[in-house]
Amino acid sequence: MSSKQLLRLAGVLVAVLLLWGVAAVASKRSGRIPDSGGLLPKIDTASLDTIALTTRTDTAILSRSRGAGWQVNGHPTDAQPVKQLLRGLADTAQTPEVIAESPASHARLRVTDDSGRRVRLMSHGRLIADMIAGKHSVETSGIYLRKNGKPEVYLLRSPLADALDRSSDEWRNHTIAEIEPDSVSAVEIRRGSKSYTMKRSGTRWISSSGSVDSARVLELLSAYHAVKAAGFAHKAQEDSIRSAQPRRSSRLLDRRGAPLLSMTFDSTAGGFWVRVTPAPAGSDRGEVYRMESWTVDQLTPADSTLRTH
């Protein structure tokens, strides 16, 4: 091989090395794709039985039990958010990207132990994943995550971004009752010292306080088709609420005269505390719910708003 050929070969080798060096520097400056075990392993969501989400001020323990489905802190969950969470965990197409490797970035991205939400996935007593979920990225579908005990911070664009951002109350089932209007034969409502009763008579409704507009009664019954809570009383509040004298009450009877739903309402500065007795199927017996004032007004209207004018 001639000296010219050797020089050319050396020049090509130098060029290749230079290109490799530039590519390596560029990959370090930009986000790099981790190996498959960097953040989330492949998860069989059917085998998950516990998902623990904890912050400094809130704890949500999602647990699966045979027959009862998923519960959060011992209460029934809203099925839709749980499905969204499981879909996000099962999404094998999601590709987390390392965007920071220094602990100095943890506070800014809210993935410290104090500022983030710790996420632990368990299967039959075995820890599958342990992460710290931080703030959302500029993109609405992105969230910053860090493997617990590791410095690397990942950006994950996935439905998990919204699913991991819920408080313990937001995981709970907010449905108090679902009553079919056609199943109701009588409505009893008390507001303070005043009360009235309405009974079905064929296609019309008759009230103890005078003639009523049947169309407005049907609007009232439609409010009971899906009764939802705005929130829940905490344990420290429940005892004082149960001992308070209710300001309002409502009772719906079926066509045989048996109670369909009975509710009591205790007013507060910001709304009403609501209790249900007996508790409907699927709800927590003895639970104390929080409800907005306008919702309670729909469920317990003044009799004057239902009269025929």
Residue, then its C-alpha position, 0 to 999 in steps of 0.5 A: m500500500s502506497s503512502k498516499q493510500l495510507l494518508r487517505l485511510a488515516g484521513v477517513l479514520v480521523a473523519v469517522l472519529l470526529l463524527w462519532g465525537v460530535a454525535a456523542v456530545a450532541s446526544k449528551r446535550s439533548g435528551r437520550i433514550p434510556d434502556s428498557g429498564g431505565l424507569l418502568p419495567k414491562i408491567d402486567t396490570a392484571s397482576l397488580d394488587t396495590i398502587a400507593l400514591t403518597t405526598r407530604t399531605d395526602t395518601a391514596i392506597l389503591s388496592r384490588s380485592r376479589g369481588a370488590g374490585w378496586q378500592v382507595n383507602g378502603h372506599p369504592t373507587d371511581a372506575q374511570p380514573v383507575k382504568q386510565l391509570l392501568r392503561g397508562l401503566a400497560d402502554t408499552a409504546q411509551t418511551p421515557e426520555v432522560i432530561a436531567e441527571s443532576p440532583a440540582s434539578h430535582a427541586r425545579l422539576r418537583v421530584t424531590d421526596d418533599s415536593g413530589r408524589r411517590v408512586r409504588l406498584m405492588s404485585h403479590g407483596r412484591l415491589i414492581a416499581d418505585m418512582i417520584a412523580g413531579k410536575h407536568s411538562v409544558e406539553t399537557s401529556g407530559i410528566y417528570l418522573r424519577k426512579n426512587g433513589k436515582p438521580e436521573v429525571y425522565l420526561l414521560r408523555s403518557p396518560l399517566a400524567d393526569a392519572l398520577d395527579r389525583s388526590s385521594d378524594e379524586w380517586r373515590n366514587h362520588t356517586i351517592a345514588e342513581i334513582e330512576p324517575d319512573s320508580v318514584s311514587a312519592v317525595e317527602i321534603r323538609r326545609g327547616s320547620k316546613s315540609y311537604t309531600m307529593k304523590r304520583s296519581g297516574t300521570r299527575w302529581i298531587s302535593s299536600s301544600g297545593s296544586v303542583d306543576s307535574a313538569r317541575v316535579l319531573e325536573l326535580l326527579s331528574a336531579y335524583h337520577a345521578v346524585k353526586a358528591a362534591g367531596f367527603a368529610h374527614k374523620a375529624q369532622e364526622d362526629s360533629i356532623r352526625s351530632a348536628q341537627p339536619r336543616r333539610s331532608s328528603r325521602l323518595l318512596d317507590r310504587r310499593g311505598a318502600p323507601l328508595l332514598s333518604m337523605t339529610f342535609d346540614s348546612t355549612a358556610g361553604g355548602f352542605w354535609v349530606r348523609v344517606t340512610p340507608a346507604p344505596a348499593g355500592s356506596d359507603r354506609g354512614e358516609v358523610y358527603r360534601m355537596e354544593s348549595w345549588t345542588v342541594d337546592q335542586l334536590t330540596p326545592a321550596d314548595s312554592t317553586l313547584r306550584t302551578h301558577 
